[in-house]
Amino acid sequence: MTEPITPADKAGPPEVSLMQITALDEAESLGATIPCRAYDPEVFFAETPADVEYAKTLCATCPVKAACLQGALERREPWGVWGGELFVQGVVVARKRPRGRPRKTEVAA
């Protein structure tokens, strides 16, 4: 038996909120640097853990960091660095795991 389709099922992904657009416009009108517009966007969707950490540091001084993070949480962004946080499958994770199999033994720091 199939489940009924609700209006929420038909809706697409949430739109960018007016607050986010306003925050971005204000920051740009004041001459603030928005890292995701000043750097290659690929940086914010990097594969290596080191590149992901670099993208997070770029977000640290962004004037719209809070609005960016809030919007990404609302939209459940599937991946990338948003508002200084890493998203994987729609949730914030602390660190990106390197590719390949995990080590069998602990690595000394």
N, C-alpha and C positions, 0 to 999 in steps of 0.2 A: 504494500500500500504506500503510495507516495504522500508526502506531507504537503499541505496547502502552501501556496506561494503568498507571502505577505508583502505589503508595500515596501517594507524595509529590504526585502530580497530583491525587489526590482530597482531600488535606488542604486546609483553608481557610487563611487568613492566620494567621501565628503569633500566639499569645495574648500578652497583656501578662505579663511575667515576674513572679515573686514578688518579686524584688529591686526592681523598679520600684514595685510596690504598697507594699512595706515602706518604701522611701525616701520616697514621697509621704506615707504615713501618719505617719511619724516627723516629717517637716518640718511637716506641718499640726498635729500634736500639740504641737510646740514653738512654735507661733504664727507660723511663718515664712510669708511671703507667697509664694504660687505664682502667678507672673504670668499663666499661661494660665487660672487660675481667677478671678483678680481683674479681668482686662480682658476686653473683648469678644473671643470666640474668632476673629471675623472678622479681627482684627488679624494673626493668625498665618497667615492664608491670603490676604494682601493681593495686589492686582494691581500696584500701582506700586512701582518700586524703592525710593522713599523710605519707603513704608510697610513694606516688607520689612525695611529697615535698622532702622527703629524697633522692629519686633518682635524683631529680633536683640538690640537693646540691652536690651529688657525681660528677655530670658533671661539676660543677663550676670550678674545677681545671684541667680538662681534656685538654691535649695539642691539641687534634683534634676536639674540641667542634665545631668550626666554620664549618669545613668540614663535620662533622656529621650532623649538622643542615641543611646545604645546600643540602646534599644528601637526607635527609628525606623530605625536601620540594619538591625537584625534583621528588622523587618517590611517593609523596603524601602518606606517611606512614599512614596506617589506625588507628593505636593506639600506645601508648607507649611514653616513654620519650626518645627523640633524641636531642642531642646537648643542653641539659638543658631545653628543651621546651616540653610541653605535647601536643601530637597529639591525636585528637579524630575525626574520620571519615575524615582523610586526611588534617585537618587544625589545626593550633596551637590555643590552648585555654589557658587562664590564670590559671584556677584552675579546679580540678576535683570535680564534684558535688558528694556528698555522695549518697549512694543508698537509695531508698525509696522515699516517698512523701516529697515534700518541706514543711517546717513549715508554718502554717497559720499566725503566728505572728513573728515579728522581734526578734532575739535573741540579748541580750545585750552582747557587746564585753568585 
